Amino acid sequence: MRRSVSVLLPSCLALLAVLLPGKAPGASAAGPLAIPAAAGSQWQVASGYNTATHSVADKNDPYAIDIVRTDAPTEGTQVLAPFDGRVQYADASCLSIVDAQSTTVLMCHLFPVAGIRGKTVTRGQGVGTVAPPGQANNNGLAHIHMALSDRLRAPVPFAGAYALEGVALPATASADAYAGTTFLSTNTPAMSVDLGPDLQVRPGTAGTLTATVTGGTPLSFAWRQTSGPTVPLTANGSVASFVAPGTIGSTLAFQVVAVSATAQSATATVSVRTSATAPLPPAPGAAGTFAATPTFGTIGLALAVYNGGTVAQLEAAARAAEATGVWAQDANGGYQLLVIGGPAFVNDAFRTRFAGGFSRAAAVTLVR
């Protein structure tokens, strides 16, 4: 097996510098430290303890490891929280979760779920997606970089209460220690609900909130406003709408609780702020169009806002803009590519992830 070498860029070094000690209210252990992927998936240590690039990148942490999947492609695998806690930090390729004992797990070379920083998560909750080779600083090999630290930010081996899937990796000075060690995940995906990133809306305009549930089938949704000037809130299952206050700078917060038929529940919150510079909502009948004419840069990419609609409408709008492909982010934080005019087997993954189309405006990247 080809060994992976994690190269953590300065953004990840900055991450390590802000891992301040602190407890996550309400967090609790839920079995051993789990592999951050669905139960039944098989994993192996590709680079073990005392790997030179890990020691440099992780500020001399000798216990960092890289793990790869052996039963299926690593890239695209949904990353699940390995224990209960709070997401202390997240950037474009890494995130850290701190538990009730103030132990922090750092995971890198993935695409974190948008807006997850600061959120409380439970073991098994989706927190990101493993990046493809050559992305998220993974040095050409899709893998998950994992490292533990205590409340004083000192490195911790995967042993004792933090043995990975109950397999202890005690401290050792041996180079590339535990390379080849295998694990079988017991991390059962938990039902989670997400309201997406915090929003900005124009004063006095209508806003829509959409709850996206993963890891379970919701039976009911309960919506409420938790702070800010009171506004009418109209709920219809997983979607709720409101009209923003007429004052610039007003901040509101909304909460949804999703409950499954098996009595599992998950809660999500989102903040909404009124701003004079917020994008105008799409005009009625604008579904299937872009909010503005896409402008391509010198490298052939254009950032655009799709006003919502079906995948077929998105493909038609992209073709009209002379694009050859569209990248869009799904509810799990993963990126999917739609090849304009491509064969079914190429676009099946995109159409599956967005089977219901786009119920609200979404940021996409066009490729020419």
N, C-alpha and C positions, 0 to 999 in steps of 0.2 A: 504493500500500500504506500502511495506517495505521502510523505510527511508534509503536513501543512505548517506554515510559519506565519504566525499572526503578526501583522504590522499595524499597531495602533497609532493613528495619527494624533497630532496635538489636541484635537477635540476630545479624544478619549483620555489623554493625559490630564486635560482640564477636568474631565469627569471625575477622575480619581482624586483630584485636589479638592473637590467639593463634597466628598462622601463624609459629611459630618455625622457624628454619632447622634442617635436619637431614636426613640422607640416608635413603633407604628401602632397607634391605638387600635385595640381590638384584634390585632393580628395574633395568630396562634399556629402552632405546629400542626401539620396534618400528615403524619407518617414521616418516613425518611425524606431527606432531600431528594427530589425527583429529577430525572432527566427532563429537560424542558421541551418535551414533545409527547404526543399522544401515547397512551398505554398500548403496549404490544410492539412498539417500534424498537428496532435494535440499533445499538450505537457502539462505537469503539473509540478509544483514545488514539488520536493520530499524532499528537505531540504532547509529551508528558512533562512532569516536573523538571525544573532546572534546565529549561530550554533557553538558550542565550537571548533570542529576540523577545521572549516573554519577559525575562528579567529586566531588560531595558525598557520595554514598552510599559510594563506594569510597575514601574518604579521599584525594581528589584524584588518583585513578588516571585518566589521560586516555585509556587504551587499552582500556577495557572495551567490549564489544560485546554487542548483543542479536541473537540469530539466531532465525528462524522457518522452519518447513518449508513448502515450496511445492508438493510433490507429494501431500500428504496432510495431515490435521489435525495441528497441532503437539501439542495436548493429548493425553495418553495415550501419547505416543511413549516407548518405553523408552530411558532414558538409559544410554549405555555409557561406560566409562572411556576417555578419549581417549589415554592412555598408561599404561604400567606404573607402579605406585607404591603408596603407602600412603595410605589415607583418614585425613587428619590431623584433620578436623573434620566434623561433620554435625549439623544441627539439623532443625527441622521443614520448612525450605524451601531449604536450601543445603548443599553439601558441598565440601570441598577435598581435592585429591590432590597429594602431593608426590612427585617422581620422584627418580632416583638422582643427578641433578645439582642437587638441592635447588630446582628450579623448581616452583612451585605453581600449579595451575589451580583457580580458584574457579568453581563453577557454581551458579546459583540459580534460584528459581521452579520447583522440582521437589519431589517427595516422595522423599527418600532411602530406600533399603532399610533396614529396621529392623535395628539392631545393627551397622551397617557401620562405624561409627567405629573407627579403629585397625586395620582389616583391610587386608591386602595385596591389591591387585587387579591384574589384567592388562588390557592394552588389549583392548577389546571385551567386558569383563565388565559385566553389568548392575549399575548402582549406584542406579537410581531411575526415576521416571516423571515426565514433564512434567505440571505441574498444569493443571487447566482454567482458563478465564478467570475472574478474580476471586478466585483462590485462590493460596496460597503467595506473597503480596505481589507478584503480577505486574501490578497496576494495570489489570486488565481484559483483558489480551491474553496468551494462552498463548505463551511463548517461553522460551528458555534464555539467561540472562545468563552471559557468560564473561569472565574476567579472568586475567591471568598476573602472577606476582610472582617475584622472585629470592630467593636465600637471605637477603638483607638486607631483604626485604619491599618492595623497590622495584618499581614497576610495570614490566612488560616488554611490548613490542609483539609482535604475532603475526608474527614475521619470523625469518629465519635458520633455526636448527634447530627453531624453534617456529612456522614458517609453517603456517597452518591448511590441512590437506590440500594442502600444498605451495604454497598461494597466499599470498604475502608481503603483509603489511599494515604497511609500515614506519612508524616514528614520524613524525608530522606535527602541525602546530598547526591544521590546517584543522578547522572545526566539522563535526561529524557525518561525519567522513571515512570513506570506504569503504562508506557506506550503499548498499545495492543490490548489493553484491558477492555472487556466487553460489558455491556449493560443491557438489560431489558426494561424498558420504561413501564412504570406503574401509574403514570400521571393521567388520571381520568379527566378528560376535558370537562370543565365546569361550565354551567350556563352563565353567560355574561351578557350584559346589555351595554350598548355604547350610543351616545348622542353626538358623537363627532367632536371636532374642535370647537372652542368658544367662538361665538359669532359677533359680528358687528352689523347693525342694520340702521337704515335711515330713520330718524324720528318720525313717528306717525305712520310708518309703513307696516305691512303685514309680514310676519315671520312664520316659518314652519320648522318644526322639530320632528325628526324621524328617529325612532329607536330601532337599532339593529341588534338582533339577538344571535349569539353563537353558542354552540355547545348544548342546546336544548330546544324544546318546542314550547313557546309561551302560551299560556292559557288566557291570561289577562294582563292588562297594563293599567297602572294607576299613576296619573299625572298630577303634579301640583307645583305651584310657584313657591319657592322657599325664601326669596328675598327680593328687595327692590320695590319700586312703586307698583301697586297692585294693578294688573291688567286682566281683562277677560281671557280665559284659556279654554279653547275648544278642543276636546280630545276625541279621537276616533281610532281606537285600537292602538297601533304602533305610531300613529301620527298625531301631532297636536299643533294647533296654530294659535297665534296671538297677534295683537296689534301693539306695536312699540309705543312707549310714551312720546309725547311731542317735544320733550326737552333733550337737548344734546348733552351727552355725558351720563345719562341714566344707566345704571347697571342692574340687571335682573338676573335671577338664577332660577332654573327649573329642574325638577327631579322626576324621574320615571322609575317605577318599580315593576319589573316583569315577574310574573309568577307562572310556574309550569304546572302541568297536571299532576306531577309527583311532589308538588309543594316546594320545589326549588324556587328560590327567588334571587333576583339580581337587581342592583340599583345603579343608576347613573345620573350624573348631574351635568349641566352645561350653563355657562354664563353668557349673557347677551348684553351688549353695550350699544347704546345709540351713538352714532357718529355721523357728522355731516359728510365725511369722505367715504362712508361705506358704499359698496356697489349698489346701484339701483336694482331693485328686483326686476326680473324679466317681465316684459309686457305680456298681457294675456295673448295666447296664441303663439308665443315664441318658442314653444317646445320644439326640439329638433334643430335648433339654431345655436350659433355662438353669440355670446353677449356683445362681442365686437369682432371686427374682421381680424383674423389671426395674422400676426406679423412675424415672419420667419427671420431668425438671426443668421449670421454668417456660417454657422455650423449646421443649418438646416432644421432647427428646432423652433417651435412657437408655443408659448404658454397661452392657453385659452380657457374661457369659462363656457362650458356647455350648459345651456339653459334647461336641460332635462329632456327626457323623451326616450324612445326605444333605441336599441343598439343599431337597428337598421337606419334610423334617422341620423344617428351619430356618424355612421359610415357614409351616408349620403352627404352630410355637411362637410365631413373631412375631405371627401372626394372633390367637392365643389371648391374647397380651399387648396386643392392640388397637393394634398398630403398623401403619403404612402402608408402611414401608420398612425395609430393613436395609443398612447400609454395612459392608463387610468388606474387609480388606487382603489382597491376593494375595501370592504369593511374590516378585514383583518390586517390592513396595512400593507398587503402585498401589491405589487405592480403587475398589471396584465397588459399584453400587447394585442391590439386589433390591427391585423394587416388588411389594408383596404383592397378589396377584391380578392383576398386570399382564399385558398381552398378551405373546406369545412374543417379538416383535421388540424389546420393551423389555428383557426379561430374558435374551435370548440371550447377551449378553456376560458376564453374571454366571454363567450356567450353564456357559458354555464355560470360564471361568477356574477354576471350582470343579467341574469335571466329575466328579471323584472324591469330591466332598463334603469333609468335614472329618475328617481321621483323628485329630485330637486337639483338646483345648479351644482355642478361639479367641476373642479379644476382638472384639466387634461393637458397632456403634452403632445403636440402634433409633430410628426417627423416627415420631412420632405425628401 
